Amino acid sequence: VAKDLGLQLPALSDRGVRIVSEGRTQYFALHGKTGHLVTAERTDREQLCRLVEKCVLRCELIVEGEM
């Protein structure tokens, strides 16, 4: 994520970069040392998308300040 945004790793926390998922459960997080997008917890496809062939989990990346 840091690389895609053209930011150095310290800038991720300085700019308040965060990941927001739909609903109450946060499935994704930013790894503080690498800037990689990671799963925040174990995900179970059968539980999340029971009868749906294409399972999609959406999230938003929020960056404070101007880019």
N, C-alpha and C positions, 0 to 999 in steps of 0.2 A: 504494500500500500504506500509506504514512504517513497519507494522508487517511482511508482506510477504517478504520485502527486508531485514529484520533484522536490521532496523535502528531505532534510537530514533527520536521522532518528530523534535527536533531542527536540526537534521542532514538532514532532507528533504530540508530545505531552504539553509543550509550550503553547501550541495552538488549540488545545482542547479537542483533538481528534478523537472521535468515538464512533462505535458501531451501534446501530439501533435496529432491532429485529421487529417484525410485526408481532403483535400479541404480547403476552407477559413474559414468555420464555426468551431469553437471549441466547441464541444458538452460536453466535460468532463473537470473537473478541480480537483485539490487536495485541500481538505479542510485543511487549514493551522493549525487549532487547534487539529484536530483529525487524520489527515493523511488518511482520507477516500477518495475514488474516488467518486465524485458526478457529477451530470449533471450540466453543466455551464449555461444552459438555457433550457427553455421549448422545448421539442421535440415533433413533430407531426409525428407519424408513417405513416399516410396516405399520408402526403406530401413527406416524405423521401423515402418511399418504396412502392409507389402506387400499383403496380400489383404483387409485389414480396411476396410470402408466408413467406419466411424466411428473416427477416429484420436484418441486421448486420451492426453496426457502429464500425469501426476499429479505434484504436488509438495506439500510441506508448508512452512508458514511457522512458524518457531520463534522465540518471543519469550521472552527470559529475564526472570524476575521476574513479579510480579503485574500483571494488567491491570485 
